[in-house]
Amino acid sequence: MRGRRGFYVACDGDVVRGTFQLTLMTGLLQRSSRRAEVEGVRVLATARRGGIGRLIMAEAVETGRERRAVVWCS
């Protein structure tokens, strides 16, 4: 597989509140367009409904766009 993976952690002090993985790939179709796939989004149960997931997704989209990739969620 061609690509790069990054594992991101959302912390509040020493407490991990959430995580996600971002995989960057160069496609074989569509003129070798770049794709950033967001996977494995997890939020600590006690932190849910507090906006952590929204912040995680915003960071994933921003990171993908910085790398000139179309962002996909799976």
C-alpha positions in Angstrom: 0.0 0.0 0.0 1.3 3.5 -0.8 0.7 6.1 1.8 1.5 7.6 5.2 -0.2 7.2 8.4 -0.5 9.5 11.4 -2.0 8.8 14.8 -3.3 11.9 16.6 -4.2 12.2 20.3 -6.4 14.9 21.9 -5.3 15.5 25.4 -6.6 17.6 28.3 -3.5 17.8 30.6 -2.4 14.2 31.2 -5.8 12.7 30.2 -6.3 11.4 26.6 -9.8 12.5 25.5 -9.8 11.2 22.0 -7.8 9.8 19.1 -7.9 9.3 15.3 -5.8 8.0 12.5 -5.2 9.9 9.3 -3.9 7.9 6.3 -2.5 9.9 3.3 -2.7 8.0 -0.1 -2.0 8.8 -3.7 -4.7 7.4 -5.9 -4.1 5.4 -9.0 -7.2 6.9 -10.6 -8.3 10.5 -10.9 -4.9 11.7 -12.1 -3.1 10.5 -9.0 -5.1 12.7 -6.7 -4.2 12.7 -3.0 -6.7 11.3 -0.4 -6.6 11.6 3.3 -8.7 9.0 5.0 -9.9 9.5 8.6 -10.2 6.3 10.6 -10.5 5.0 14.1 -12.1 8.1 15.7 -12.5 7.5 19.4 -13.7 9.7 22.2 -13.4 8.9 25.9 -16.9 8.0 27.2 -16.8 10.7 29.9 -15.8 13.3 27.4 -18.6 12.6 24.9 -21.1 15.4 24.1 -18.5 18.0 24.9 -17.3 18.8 21.4 -14.2 16.7 21.3 -15.3 14.7 18.3 -16.1 17.9 16.4 -12.6 19.2 17.2 -11.0 16.0 16.2 -12.8 16.0 12.8 -11.9 19.7 12.2 -8.2 18.9 12.9 -8.4 15.9 10.5 -9.9 17.9 7.7 -7.4 20.8 8.2 -4.5 18.4 8.3 -5.7 16.7 5.1 -6.2 20.0 3.3 -2.7 21.3 4.4 -1.4 18.2 2.5 -3.5 19.0 -0.5 -5.7 16.0 -0.1 -9.4 15.3 -0.4 -10.6 14.1 3.0 -12.6 10.9 3.4 -14.1 9.4 6.5 -14.6 5.7 7.0 
